Amino acid sequence: MPLFFKYDQFAGAGQTIRLEPTDGDRAAWVINVGADSSDWSRQIGNSASGATARGTASDLYLWFLGGSPANPVDVTGDAAMLERWRAAVAF
């Protein structure tokens, strides 16, 4: 988690975000976001999440940190939550 993440702007607790790379080892990153901290884990297989983003690892990295990836990232679930995340993590 970036040290500059603005938890107060994310405005939520208990959400789960799943990042699924379509390349590499394909293990997903699962982020459980609390009120003032978050837990990250790697996972192979499916699990429930509030929102899921899929794309190449490099595109997910850029997109998830508020950047513009070379290719679109596929979002399912709560897209508004992911946009709040991107706003809270942006430099």
N, C-alpha and C positions, 0 to 999 in steps of 0.2 A: 504494500500500500504506500503510495507516495506520502511523504511527510506533510505535504501541503494540501491534502484532501480536505475539503470543506464539508464536514459532516453536517453542520447546521443547514447548509444549502441543499444537501441531499434530502433532508426532511423525512426520515423514515428509520425504521429499525425492524430487523427480522426478515428482510428481503434476501432472496437467494438469486444470484446471477450465475449463469453457466456460460463459459466460453469454450466453444468446440472448434478446434483447428481441423481443417480439411486436408492437411498435409502433415508430414512428420509422423510421430508416434500416435497421433490422434487421441491422446489422453486429454480430457477436458480439465479446465480450471474451474473450480466451484468456489464462489465467494459468498460467504454468509455475512451480511452487513448488519452490524449492531448500531446502537445509538451513538457510540463514540469510538468504535473499533471494528475491525473486520477479521474474519478467519478465512484463509485461503487454503485449498487443498487440491491435489491432482486426483483425477478419478477416471477409471476406464469403465465403461458401461453407462447406462442411463440412470438419471435420477430426476426427481421433480425440481423445478425451479420456477421462480416468478417470471424470468425472462432468459432467453437463450440467444446468443449471437454466434453465427458460424461464418468462417472464412479462413483464408490461409493464416498461418501463425503471424506472419509479418503484418498482414492487413488488420487482424484482430488487435495486435499490439498498438498500432498507430491509432486505430479507431477508438479503442477502449480508453486511451489516454487523451482523447479529445482531438486527435489529428485527422487528416484526410488520407485514407488508404488509397492504394492504386486501384483496387477493385471493390465493389460494393460488399458490405457485410450483410448477411441474411439474419434478420431479427424475428423471433417468434415470442409470443407472450406479451408482457407489459413493456411495450416500446417506450412509453412515457418515463418509466422508471430508469431505463437505460439512458435516456436523454438527460434526466436529472443527474445521473452518475457522471456523464460526460461533462456536464456543466460544472459539477463540483470538483472534478479532477483537472480541469483545463488549467494550463499555465497562465 
